[in-house]
């Protein structure tokens, strides 16, 4: 867990490095800051995704009693995919800031592909855990590792990217900011979330 926490911390640190002060003429600072709002939105989308990945990671390991080689590799796959996020974030921020529609479409497509890859790495992790209940603190907790959330989020990331390419990159950016909220709300798994929603 300590290694994984350190990796998540490094990823979030790399994200913030793209928030650099703009060049401006005297009296134009506010305008230049406002013009860079896509950079802030891209940072927010990725920060939320990494933060929620860390929360989900901690939640998952509360259900795990011991590790084996396959789980270590599955965990590394999650860290690898999450570690890619600073790259499409920087590309998206720069493309949205330049105002070229073709570049913006490519950038949201790239971001959606990496976002989907990140959620699919969780599908691999969940699949491995569901097949190895002996690693769990309680064998009845295998329900937590159902892969529904990962599949749903992968489809939504790809759908958001498609909408960004076909309709509007700004629409995709809004979806990218909103998607981590779903992952945050379901950090204890969809069954637990459904149970909370059904309480009177």
C-alpha positions, 0 to 999 in steps of 0.5 A: 500500500505504501508504494501505491500511495507514493505512486498516486502522490507522484502522479498528482504532483506531475499534474500540477506542473502544467499549471504555469503562470501565463504571459501577460501584458500590464493590465491583462492578467485577469483576461489571460487567467480566464483564457486559460480556464480549459487548463484548470478544467483539464487539471480538475478532471485528472485530479479528481480521477487520480484522487478517486482512484486512490480512494477506490484503491484504499477501499479495495485493499480494506477487503484484501487479506493478503497479496500474491504475485498475480495481485501485485501485477494487477495492482501495477497495471492500475498504477501504470494506467493511472500514471499515464494521465498527466500526458493527455491532461497536458495535451488537452489543456494545451489544445483547448487553450490554442482554440484549434477545433481539430486539435481539440477533437484529437485531444479529447479523443486521446484523453478519453482513450487513456481514461478508458484504459485507466478504468479497464485496468481496474476491470483487470484488478477486479476480475483477478480478485473475484477469481481469487477469494482466498485473498479476501478478508472475508470470502463473501466480499467478492461482490465488492469486486464485480467489474460493473463500475469499470465497464460503465466508466470505460463506456462513458469515457469512450462515449464522452470522447466520441461526443467531443469529436463529433459534437463539441470538445467542451461537452467532452470536457464536462463529462470528464470532470463529472465521471469521477463523481460516479466513481467516488459515489460507488467507491464501496461498490455498486451493491453498497451504493444501491443499498444506501440509496434504498434506505428510507 
